């Protein structure tokens, strides 16, 4: 089990990563290490706590951030991300609506228009 990723965290980040019960909110400016903390939390949950990636929902605002998180997780860990849901808010909502369109009485060939402002 590789825990080297924990050594790269500052005290605040490490506290956020090791607090696995309850609600955690990370707010900080650009370049402050939010993505590093989230990636480390993901790795902590999967590699140390043994939680399956299928049971983790990781959502961010931009596709660039979601892709960067996936890349960093793959680079650090052997965790299989096939069942992982690391997405944007919009991508997650789109996936849920597409999968459950019938429950919402929507047609299978539904076309969604997502407006981001």
C-alpha angles and dihedrals in degrees: 000000000000113000097164090113089071092061091062094060127096119228096269093048093047091051090052091049097047094046099088100160123075133359123332124188121191116198122168142127129274115294094016097117105263092137091047090052093048093047090048091049090051091050092045091054095046104033102033106024092036096230114159116243085232087071097051126085112196115183131178136168103249134047088224090059093046091049091047091051091051091048094050092047091051091047094052104034142036088227111141108234096190093108095031121119107212106153149130121271089252094047092049093049090047091052093049093048092048093048095045101033091121091057089054090049091246125143120258092238090056116154115208124207112203116195117197117191 
